[in-house]
Each structure stands twice: as C-alpha cells, then as structure tokens.
Amino acid sequence: MLSADELKEQVQAMGADLVGVASADSSLLQEHGEKPERLLPEAQSVISIGVALNRTAVCSGNLILNRYDTMCVYERINHICMETIRLLSREGASAIGVPPYLPVNMASDAKGMKGEINHKTVAAVAGLGNIGLSRLLLTPDFGPFVRLGTIITNAPLSIDQPLEENPCDQCDLCRTACPAEAIQEDGTLDYRACTNNALRSGLPGAIGIARKFIGAEEKEIKGAIYSPDFWDIWQSAVSGIFYNCSECMASCPIGSD
Ligand code: B12
C-alpha cells in the first residue's frame, strides 16, 4: 500500500493544490457531526483535497468569468477524486468520493443544505486550514479561494494535524461585504439570507418563478418566462453553476501576498 506521502505526491501531480489526511474515527470529526463510516463502513482515512480558485476571476466583478472559474475548478476536483479512487483501488483499497457540491440530499429534512460530508470540517481536521468568520475554510496560502473535495478510504494512512492557528484575523471585511447581511458578528451564518441571495439563479430562484405561475394570467406568465432572471436560471441549470455571489470570499485579504 502507498504511504500517505506517496499518495499526496501523486494527488498533487493530478492537480491538487492542497492535500491532507484525517482519521475516519477522529473525535473532532465526530464532534462536528461527520460520520465517514456512514458512507464507507470500513473507513479508516479521510482525504481532503483543495483546488485553488483564480482570485482574479472571483474578484473581477464579472459573474460569467467567476462562474467559469468555479466550473473549471469543480471539473478538476472531480477528475482528482476519480483518479485517486482508481489509484487506491489498484493498491487493493476501497474508496469513495463525496461530490464537491451537487448531487446533494434534497430530502425535506436536508433541503440541499447538508452535504454527505462537510468538506470544510474535513479540511480543517486534515490541517488544510481553519473556519473563518465568513464560515468558509481559510487556508494560509489561498485564504478562502479554494474549493474542496473529500475521498473516504479503508486504506490506513498516516494522518495530519489540524492547524494550530486560524488564518482568520476577524478583520470583519467579509461581514461588511455580504450584501445579504448573512454573516453574524458571532461567526454564525444566516443560511436563508445567504441562500436567497447567492442561489437566486438556482432552486430558490426557480421556485420563485414557478410560484408566479400559480393562478396567473397568460400575460404575467409570459413576463416571467421572458425575463433575464428565468434565462439565467436556465443557463445555471445547463452549466451546473448557479452562484450569484462570492462577496465573502472576494473581500478576504488572506493569502493575497
Ligand atoms: C449547503 C452549502 C451551502 C449553503 C450553506 C452554507 C454553509 N455554511 O454550510 C449555502 C447555499 C448558504 C452556501 C453558500 C456558499 N457556499 Co456552499 N456549500 C454547501 C455544501 C453543499 C454543504 C455544506 C454543509 O453541509 N453545511 C452544513 C452546515 C451546518 O455547516 P457549516 O455552516 O459549515 O457549519 C459546520 C462547520 O463550519 C463546522 N465547524 C465550525 N467551526 C469549526 C471548527 C473546526 C476546527 C472544525 C473541525 C469544524 C468546524 O461545524 C459546523 C456544524 O457542523 C458545501 C459542500 C460540502 N459538501 O461540504 C458547499 C461549500 C461549503 N460552499 C462553498 C462556497 C464557496 C460557498 C459560497 C461562497 C457560494 C459560492 N459562490 O460558491 C457561499 C458561502 C457562504 C458562507 N459564507 O458560508 C465551498 C466552501 C469552500 C471554502 N473555502 O470554505 C463548499 C465547501 C463547496 C466546495 N466543494 O468547495 N453553501
């Protein structure tokens, strides 16, 4: 079986910027409600992968360029997860990848708001970074400009330790930049406020348009269908990237040197 260092080297060669390993039975994971053994009963190790976003694209103020960057980064994460799983299975281990965003559990208790595993929590336990005021994972090198993936495996790998320091210096820029006022002073997030703003071209937007159809006259229905909002929902559904906001990320100065 590969050592953790050999595996990391190969995962970095596949295009990962950050890789870390946590133990599947880590008490820190369990404390934060993460149960890798639910997804792979024989789980021993949890591999966290980070791929950096292009800060220039995220901060460009151009939603199309920002979304395109996100799309490319998710493609890279998917590729790395698939190749890592193939690598581990060639070594005789079983492994499973957790989607970086969709598909996600849409059942009425989860409503798409809870991943099969919380990548930020795994990444914090595996030493990639720590949770900032924005509630995003902040890494020393890339700040929050990193998207995450997770692979769970029965391969016994040596583990990394969580960072001793939090890169977040509580500068408050993310909180004041948030157009939805979703980030609270105590570091909690108003999920509904963030969702209604950031996902208005995703499901919340689609539901909003669909509601306009209920009992409406033909003219009103036409108005809704021929609106830029509806077309952006179509575009988001086709491209798979529906985020309308990244202000908490774009405002963060960490890792910009
Ligand atoms: C649902 C979801 C959302 C929801 C809920 C947000 C949230 N905070 O979870 C909404 C729609 C609001 C959202 C918005 C955004 N999202 Co989002 N989202 C997800 C998704 C699919 C699931 C997250 C989840 O399960 N949340 C459940 C709640 C309860 O968890 P939580 O708020 O994070 O709180 C837990 C942890 O913070 C942890 N914790 C807190 N402190 C500490 C300290 C330590 C040491 C540890 C170990 C753990 C820990 O404990 C809390 C309770 O379990 C993940 C993908 C995934 N599978 O992880 C992406 C994900 C979190 N989103 C991401 C991003 C980038 C965004 C947006 C910027 C939108 C955009 N443009 O992409 C905004 C940012 C909002 C914000 N400031 O947090 C990235 C974050 C990357 C990063 N660097 O952190 C993820 C990881 C996607 C990815 N693959 O990279 N998102």
Boltz pocket constraint, residues with backbone or C-beta under 6 A from the ligand:
constraints:
  - pocket:
      binder: B
      contacts: [[A, 28], [A, 32], [A, 33], [A, 99], [A, 100], [A, 101], [A, 104], [A, 112], [A, 113], [A, 114], [A, 115], [A, 116], [A, 117], [A, 118], [A, 119], [A, 120], [A, 121], [A, 122], [A, 124], [A, 125], [A, 131], [A, 134], [A, 135], [A, 136], [A, 137], [A, 138], [A, 143], [A, 144], [A, 145], [A, 146], [A, 147], [A, 148], [A, 149], [A, 162], [A, 189], [A, 191], [A, 194], [A, 195], [A, 198], [A, 199], [A, 243], [A, 244], [A, 245], [A, 246], [A, 248], [A, 249]]
      max_distance: 6.0
